[in-house]
Structure formats: structure tokens, C-alpha cells
Amino acid sequence: MLLLFNTKGPTGLEIDITGTTADVWASYMATYEAALSIKQLNAKKVLRAITLDESRDFIVYITLL
């Protein structure tokens, strides 16, 4: 399966490479969705930390967002 050849260390990413191709794909998607959720949470945290105060220029604030 090309997915395994294009993934560096699939077992290190906790992708189960045993079983059928469908099983490997399901394991890959579960890992991807978990990583995506973590990235979304981190992005939300960063966006919530950006605040506009009197000392910051509005254009800089919008650029950071």
C-alpha cells in the first residue's frame, strides 16, 4: 500500500499496519483525526491569547489574527 511507503515510521505514529488495507486506512484516519483535533485546539488557544489593548496598533492586531 502506498500509504505505508509514504509515511515515515507508521508504527511510531501508532498506525496499525496489520490486517487488511481497510484496517490500515481506518487506523491511519483515526490517528490523523486525533492529530487534527490537537492542532485545532492549539490554534484556538493561540487565537484566544491575541488581545487588543490600548498600546497595540489595530492593524497589527488584525494581522496577528
N, C-alpha and C positions, 0 to 999 in steps of 0.2 A: 504494500500500500504506500502510495507516495507521501501520505501524511507523515508516516514514520521516518521516511528518508529526509523530509524537510523540517523535522523537529529535532533540535539538539537535546539529547538526553530525555526522551519521553518518559522513562521510568522515574527520573528525577523530578519531573513535573507531576508525578502521581497519575500518569496516564496508564491505564491498564492495557497492556499490549497482548494479552492472552485472549483467546476466544475468536469470535467472528469479526469481520470487518465492521459490522453494525455495532458490536460491543465496543470495539476500539473507538469508533466515532462517537458513541454515546459518552464514553469516558472522557474523550477529548473535549466535547462540548460542555460537560459538567465542569471540567477544570477551567475552560475559557469563561464560562458564566460566573464562576466564583471570582476569578481574577478581574473580570469586568465590574462586578459589584464592588470590589475593594477599590478599584480606580475611580468609580463614581463617587463613593463615599469620601475619598481623599480630595477629589475635585470640589465637592460641596463644602468640605471643611476649609479649603483654601479660599473659595469664593465668599464664604461667610466671614472670614477673617479680614477681608478687604473692607475698610470703612472710609467714609468721607468725613474728615474733620476740617476745622477752620484753617489749619496750616497746610492742607493739601490742595493742589490745584484740581479743579473739576475735570479738566482734560486728562490729567494723569490718572485720576480715579477711573474714568471711563476706559482708558487704555488698559489699565490693570484688569478690569472686568472682562 
